[in-house]
């Protein structure tokens, strides 16, 4: 859990002025594993930060992305999501519940470094399908339907 003091340290270490709003935004993203949208973050933050605007939130998230504190995810074609997990990893998008789940999948070409002389700075691995929760729900629904037939 990222505290206010830890958020301040992180921002200072990256040369970002640690304003109250920036600390709160950083805490919200780093403590959230759901890969939130700007709207979700705004809805969560505005009760405790009533002066926050969506524009400020968006520009702050873009500042954080430029400094490597968060990653912009475009796996969801409807809206950008933000990921506070800095380590290299891939993502799975469930087409049933639309959850985005972190995956620790190792691919020889799925990491930063050099491949065939190309300097790889970013890697985005997206998988799409049905999560195990949605699969179990579908199986349960199907078995209930069959037992009532």
PLY file of the C-alpha trace (Angstrom):
ply
format ascii 1.0
element vertex 149
property float x
property float y
property float z
element edge 148
property int vertex1
property int vertex2
end_header
0.00 0.00 0.00
1.46 3.33 -1.11
1.20 5.98 1.61
1.13 9.74 1.19
4.77 9.97 2.34
5.84 7.23 -0.07
4.01 8.98 -2.94
5.89 12.17 -2.07
9.23 10.31 -2.15
8.45 8.72 -5.51
7.48 12.03 -7.09
10.52 13.86 -5.71
12.81 11.06 -6.94
11.44 11.59 -10.48
11.77 15.38 -10.32
8.02 15.95 -10.12
6.70 18.56 -7.70
4.71 16.57 -5.08
1.52 18.64 -4.88
-1.40 17.36 -2.82
-3.36 16.39 -5.94
-0.40 14.61 -7.56
0.29 12.61 -4.38
-3.35 11.55 -4.14
-3.52 10.62 -7.84
-0.30 8.60 -7.63
-1.55 6.79 -4.53
-4.85 5.98 -6.26
-3.20 4.52 -9.37
-0.45 2.60 -7.58
-2.88 1.11 -5.06
-5.43 0.04 -7.69
-4.89 -3.25 -9.54
-8.02 -2.86 -11.72
-6.29 -0.69 -14.36
-8.67 2.24 -13.84
-9.91 4.74 -16.41
-9.75 8.51 -15.90
-13.47 8.46 -15.05
-13.05 5.71 -12.45
-10.13 7.54 -10.84
-11.99 10.83 -10.90
-15.09 9.29 -9.28
-12.90 7.73 -6.57
-10.80 10.85 -5.89
-13.21 13.77 -6.13
-14.93 13.16 -2.75
-11.57 13.62 -0.97
-10.11 16.07 -3.50
-13.10 18.27 -4.46
-10.96 20.75 -6.40
-9.77 18.04 -8.80
-10.80 18.45 -12.43
-10.80 15.74 -15.08
-8.35 17.85 -17.08
-5.91 18.01 -14.15
-6.29 14.27 -13.58
-5.65 13.48 -17.25
-2.61 15.77 -17.56
-1.20 14.40 -14.30
-1.59 10.81 -15.51
0.15 11.73 -18.76
2.97 13.37 -16.75
3.30 10.19 -14.69
3.36 8.08 -17.88
6.10 10.29 -19.36
8.17 9.70 -16.21
7.58 5.93 -16.18
5.38 5.91 -13.07
2.32 4.53 -14.84
1.64 2.85 -18.15
-1.14 3.79 -20.56
-3.05 0.71 -21.68
-5.03 0.72 -24.89
-6.20 -2.90 -24.67
-9.77 -1.64 -24.17
-10.78 0.02 -27.44
-13.34 2.22 -25.65
-11.02 4.05 -23.26
-7.46 4.30 -22.01
-6.66 2.53 -18.76
-3.73 3.23 -16.44
-1.49 0.64 -14.83
0.66 1.43 -11.80
2.59 -1.84 -11.87
6.02 -0.87 -13.18
7.45 -4.33 -13.78
7.20 -5.76 -17.30
4.06 -7.84 -17.65
1.24 -8.57 -20.07
-2.52 -8.08 -19.83
-5.63 -10.15 -20.38
-8.95 -8.48 -21.28
-12.07 -10.48 -20.48
-14.78 -10.05 -23.11
-17.41 -11.01 -20.54
-16.85 -8.71 -17.55
-14.28 -6.40 -19.23
-11.79 -6.87 -16.40
-8.14 -6.38 -17.24
-5.92 -8.89 -15.48
-2.13 -8.79 -15.13
-0.36 -11.83 -16.58
3.18 -12.90 -15.84
3.97 -14.61 -19.14
7.53 -15.07 -20.30
8.21 -14.77 -24.01
11.70 -14.71 -25.44
10.69 -11.65 -27.46
8.35 -10.27 -24.82
10.78 -8.18 -22.81
12.88 -5.06 -23.10
16.32 -5.31 -24.61
17.49 -5.94 -28.12
15.93 -8.19 -30.73
17.57 -8.60 -34.14
19.43 -5.32 -33.62
16.30 -3.35 -32.64
16.37 -1.59 -29.26
13.13 -2.56 -27.49
12.02 0.09 -24.98
8.41 -0.98 -24.42
6.58 -4.26 -24.70
2.80 -4.63 -24.64
1.34 -8.10 -24.71
-2.44 -8.21 -24.86
-4.51 -11.35 -24.57
-8.28 -11.38 -25.01
-10.83 -14.02 -24.10
-12.98 -15.02 -21.13
-11.64 -14.94 -17.56
-12.05 -17.98 -15.34
-14.82 -16.28 -13.33
-16.89 -15.67 -16.47
-16.19 -19.20 -17.71
-17.36 -20.66 -14.39
-20.49 -18.47 -14.48
-21.28 -19.69 -18.01
-20.72 -23.34 -17.01
-22.90 -22.93 -13.92
-25.65 -21.20 -15.94
-25.50 -23.92 -18.62
-25.65 -26.76 -16.05
-28.62 -25.11 -14.28
-30.39 -24.73 -17.62
-29.76 -28.42 -18.47
-30.94 -29.63 -15.05
-34.23 -27.75 -15.46
-34.84 -29.13 -18.94
0 1
1 2
2 3
3 4
4 5
5 6
6 7
7 8
8 9
9 10
10 11
11 12
12 13
13 14
14 15
15 16
16 17
17 18
18 19
19 20
20 21
21 22
22 23
23 24
24 25
25 26
26 27
27 28
28 29
29 30
30 31
31 32
32 33
33 34
34 35
35 36
36 37
37 38
38 39
39 40
40 41
41 42
42 43
43 44
44 45
45 46
46 47
47 48
48 49
49 50
50 51
51 52
52 53
53 54
54 55
55 56
56 57
57 58
58 59
59 60
60 61
61 62
62 63
63 64
64 65
65 66
66 67
67 68
68 69
69 70
70 71
71 72
72 73
73 74
74 75
75 76
76 77
77 78
78 79
79 80
80 81
81 82
82 83
83 84
84 85
85 86
86 87
87 88
88 89
89 90
90 91
91 92
92 93
93 94
94 95
95 96
96 97
97 98
98 99
99 100
100 101
101 102
102 103
103 104
104 105
105 106
106 107
107 108
108 109
109 110
110 111
111 112
112 113
113 114
114 115
115 116
116 117
117 118
118 119
119 120
120 121
121 122
122 123
123 124
124 125
125 126
126 127
127 128
128 129
129 130
130 131
131 132
132 133
133 134
134 135
135 136
136 137
137 138
138 139
139 140
140 141
141 142
142 143
143 144
144 145
145 146
146 147
147 148
